[in-house]
Amino acid sequence: MVNPRDPVGQVETQSLAVMMQAPQLLEAEKVASLPDDSFHVPALQGVWDVMLAAGTLLDAVEGTLHPARYLEQVLEVSGETVRPLIVEIANLDLPARDEEGLQKLAGSLLDRLSELSITREYSVLKQRLQRTDPGDAERYQELMTRLGQVQVKRRALRSSDD
């Protein structure tokens, strides 16, 4: 699956596992705020794409859809290429001893996944800004505004950790 020495891959894998195994422990607002391209590891992005295509993750998070039924729906949407990885992630042992530990893990993983996504977005915007012609004031200002918005998101995420 993912190299065990890859901390980003581990956060992403465990985040998907929590979403599939115990979605009811996640905060709907945090899940809803994850961008469509939240995952850096291509295979895991493929799993996320299938989960988004199923369209019922927030129902499972809110408790109106049983986690097992949610997983069935994800598997129905998945193709033969991604299905084995989904099954593997859905059966992954998570490092939590009980429901309370799993609740803490779920919140922590979603925060870390959000932080990784925000960092990636910030990096892409900085690179675009560096390549932007300084004479293109409108484009430059647009990128500066978006960078400011990303910094606000990052600060809000960090302040919610405190």
HELIX and SHEET records of a PDB file:
HELIX    1   1 PRO A    7  GLN A   21  1                                  15    
HELIX    2   2 PRO A   23  LEU A   25  5                                   3    
HELIX    3   3 ALA A   28  ALA A   32  1                                   5    
HELIX    4   4 PRO A   42  ALA A   54  1                                  13    
HELIX    5   5 LEU A   57  GLU A   62  1                                   6    
HELIX    6   6 PRO A   67  VAL A   77  1                                  11    
HELIX    7   7 ARG A   83  ALA A   90  1                                   8    
HELIX    8   8 GLU A   99  ARG A  131  1                                  33    
HELIX    9   9 ALA A  137  ASP A  161  1                                  25    
END                                                                             
